[in-house]
Structures are given as C-alpha cells and as structure tokens.
C-alpha cells in the first residue's frame, strides 16, 4: 500500500501543496497534520506508523516533515529497514531506501536537513541579538493577552483540571502562556 504524510507546523499554514503532490504519486491513504515538528507526540503520524506494514511505501514531500533532527530521521530509517517499509521523499529526490545507495543518501540528507535547521536557528538568534543591540524588543507587547481564554483557563484551574487538559480545552499553545494568564487572573503569583 502507498501512504502519504503531510505536515505543517501551525494551524495558519496550508497542507494543500503537500497533499496535491502526494496525490500525484497515487497515495492510497494520506495522513495530514498541523503540528510542530518539535512535538514528540504527533497523533496522525503515530497512527500512520501503526498502519505501515512490510512492503508498504511511505511518501513525504520533504524529510523535515518526518522529524527535526538527524537522530530522529536516522532512527526512523532504521525502523523502516527492520520492518521492510520503503520511503520516498519528493523534495530531496525520489530514492528507494531498500537499496544500500538509497539508505546512504537518506542518512546524508538527514544530516544536512538537521544542519539546515540549526543554521536557521543560529541566524534567528543572531538577528534577535542585533535587533536588541539597536533597542528593539521582540514578542508581544506586555499586557496583551486573550482575556476570554485567560478567564476560561482560570475557571478550569480552580475546578482542578490538569494543565494539559486546560491547554487542550482553551487552545492556549504553551504552558508559559497559560501560567502568565493565570497570574494575570490572580489565580496565583
């Protein structure tokens, strides 16, 4: 069976381009997800992994859709090798990981992708440092927050919901934002 996997990092991004590319390669089932690659748990990807069987082919638009680090990608490749699953990436050139050359190319590309992520991170940090040196501050302005979500989070916290449940129910994206909202609502200091 031919499976496809498409992922974007934020809810504002569109999966359409990736899905269209996967359909061109006759994917019988496409798993779609809007979640950061840094997240350890990716529900749709985990479901896909549970369905893959020996002889199946997984097609992705780019290797970075599967993982953010070379270690993640290499571990995934080894898992695929052990279970007899083939992998093709459209952006990095179509190759067959069941061959020694395809496996070597995959590992090289995984390392280069991880390096690319690190270089982008360093450039971002350098840009932020340069902006700070010029007196610029990044991020949201102090005091700006979603009052509706903050009061909902406070109410749930008072009802002794878990932090993870409050995040899921309110749609607040990070624990630090949740704690900031709870402080602003006077729940704790």
C-alpha positions as semicolon CSV with decimal commas, in nm:
position;residue;x (nm);y (nm);z (nm)
1;X;0,000;0,000;0,000
2;X;0,117;0,355;-0,070
3;X;0,077;0,601;0,217
4;X;0,139;0,974;0,222
5;X;0,214;1,205;0,512
6;X;0,173;1,581;0,504
7;X;0,252;1,811;0,796
8;X;0,269;2,183;0,857
9;X;0,382;2,343;1,181
10;X;0,098;2,586;1,250
11;X;-0,278;2,593;1,206
12;X;-0,243;2,900;0,981
13;X;-0,040;2,710;0,721
14;X;-0,199;2,512;0,439
15;X;-0,146;2,144;0,365
16;X;-0,282;2,176;0,010
17;X;0,051;2,185;-0,178
18;X;0,185;1,879;0,001
19;X;-0,141;1,686;-0,036
20;X;-0,157;1,768;-0,408
21;X;0,199;1,639;-0,455
22;X;0,119;1,319;-0,265
23;X;-0,194;1,259;-0,475
24;X;0,017;1,282;-0,792
25;X;0,213;0,980;-0,665
26;X;-0,104;0,771;-0,621
27;X;-0,106;0,764;-0,242
28;X;-0,392;0,542;-0,135
29;X;-0,419;0,700;0,210
30;X;-0,284;1,039;0,314
31;X;-0,236;1,139;0,677
32;X;-0,249;1,514;0,739
33;X;-0,136;1,702;1,046
34;X;-0,099;2,060;1,166
35;X;0,152;2,032;1,448
36;X;0,506;2,146;1,518
37;X;0,782;1,907;1,418
38;X;0,933;1,964;1,761
39;X;0,636;1,794;1,924
40;X;0,719;1,444;2,040
41;X;0,362;1,319;2,005
42;X;0,213;1,362;1,660
43;X;-0,122;1,175;1,664
44;X;-0,166;1,137;1,287
45;X;0,195;1,034;1,233
46;X;0,169;0,781;1,515
47;X;-0,149;0,642;1,357
48;X;0,030;0,619;1,022
49;X;0,321;0,431;1,180
50;X;0,079;0,182;1,333
51;X;-0,070;0,109;0,988
52;X;0,257;0,066;0,795
53;X;0,342;-0,297;0,713
54;X;0,621;-0,479;0,534
55;X;0,627;-0,384;0,166
56;X;0,436;-0,056;0,217
57;X;0,566;0,269;0,071
58;X;0,556;0,600;0,258
59;X;0,584;0,917;0,052
60;X;0,653;1,258;0,207
61;X;0,702;1,599;0,048
62;X;1,025;1,657;0,239
63;X;1,226;1,471;0,503
64;X;1,178;1,751;0,754
65;X;0,807;1,658;0,762
66;X;0,912;1,337;0,942
67;X;1,144;1,484;1,204
68;X;1,357;1,779;1,305
69;X;1,684;1,610;1,395
70;X;1,914;1,373;1,215
71;X;1,881;1,134;1,510
72;X;1,501;1,120;1,470
73;X;1,528;1,063;1,095
74;X;1,801;0,800;1,121
75;X;1,609;0,612;1,394
76;X;1,302;0,621;1,172
77;X;1,503;0,490;0,876
78;X;1,634;0,201;1,084
79;X;1,279;0,121;1,197
80;X;1,165;0,122;0,833
81;X;1,456;-0,102;0,730
82;X;1,380;-0,352;1,007
83;X;1,011;-0,367;0,917
84;X;1,057;-0,367;0,538
85;X;0,894;-0,029;0,472
86;X;1,008;0,185;0,180
87;X;1,037;0,565;0,198
88;X;1,041;0,826;-0,075
89;X;1,090;1,199;-0,032
90;X;0,978;1,421;-0,319
91;X;1,188;1,731;-0,249
92;X;1,519;1,560;-0,183
93;X;1,483;1,348;-0,493
94;X;1,296;1,025;-0,518
95;X;1,503;0,734;-0,392
96;X;1,441;0,384;-0,267
97;X;1,560;0,316;0,088
98;X;1,565;-0,058;0,033
99;X;1,891;-0,021;-0,161
100;X;2,228;0,048;0,004
101;X;2,268;0,367;-0,204
102;X;1,919;0,489;-0,112
103;X;1,988;0,431;0,257
104;X;2,321;0,614;0,239
105;X;2,162;0,907;0,059
106;X;1,883;0,919;0,318
107;X;2,132;0,936;0,605
108;X;2,335;1,209;0,433
109;X;2,024;1,414;0,360
110;X;1,900;1,367;0,718
111;X;2,227;1,511;0,846
112;X;2,209;1,803;0,603
113;X;1,846;1,876;0,699
114;X;1,939;1,882;1,067
115;X;2,227;2,116;0,988
116;X;1,990;2,343;0,792
117;X;1,754;2,364;1,093
118;X;2,047;2,452;1,320
119;X;2,178;2,718;1,081
120;X;1,833;2,877;1,063
121;X;1,811;2,876;1,443
122;X;2,152;3,042;1,472
123;X;2,057;3,308;1,214
124;X;1,737;3,381;1,402
125;X;1,925;3,417;1,731
126;X;2,184;3,643;1,563
127;X;1,905;3,857;1,416
128;X;1,737;3,889;1,756
129;X;2,068;3,984;1,917
130;X;2,132;4,250;1,651
131;X;1,780;4,388;1,696
132;X;1,824;4,406;2,075
133;X;2,153;4,592;2,026
134;X;1,953;4,853;1,834
135;X;1,700;4,880;2,115
136;X;1,429;4,666;1,952
137;X;1,229;4,419;2,154
138;X;1,058;4,114;2,010
139;X;0,745;3,931;2,111
140;X;0,409;4,053;2,219
141;X;0,368;4,379;2,396
142;X;0,333;4,342;2,770
143;X;-0,024;4,324;2,880
144;X;-0,161;4,189;2,555
145;X;-0,345;3,867;2,613
146;X;-0,669;3,700;2,527
147;X;-0,893;3,793;2,820
148;X;-1,158;3,536;2,723
149;X;-0,908;3,248;2,721
150;X;-0,742;3,375;3,038
151;X;-1,066;3,377;3,235
152;X;-1,165;3,035;3,096
153;X;-0,826;2,895;3,196
154;X;-0,859;3,042;3,545
155;X;-1,205;2,887;3,588
156;X;-1,079;2,545;3,476
157;X;-0,775;2,571;3,702
158;X;-0,999;2,648;4,000
159;X;-1,204;2,337;3,913
160;X;-0,876;2,139;3,940
161;X;-0,842;2,044;3,572
162;X;-0,492;1,931;3,477
163;X;-0,262;2,175;3,299
164;X;-0,262;1,961;2,983
165;X;-0,644;1,950;2,983
166;X;-0,665;2,328;3,028
167;X;-0,426;2,378;2,734
168;X;-0,632;2,148;2,513
169;X;-0,972;2,288;2,613
170;X;-0,876;2,657;2,584
171;X;-0,649;2,627;2,282
172;X;-0,366;2,803;2,466
173;X;-0,049;2,687;2,294
174;X;0,209;2,682;2,572
175;X;0,238;2,627;2,944
176;X;0,424;2,955;2,989
177;X;0,135;3,146;2,830
178;X;-0,112;2,957;3,048
179;X;0,081;3,042;3,364
180;X;0,104;3,407;3,257
181;X;-0,275;3,413;3,205
182;X;-0,332;3,253;3,546
183;X;-0,109;3,515;3,712
184;X;-0,295;3,796;3,534
185;X;-0,625;3,648;3,650
186;X;-0,494;3,646;4,008
187;X;-0,512;3,267;4,046
188;X;-0,152;3,254;4,172
189;X;0,154;3,474;4,182
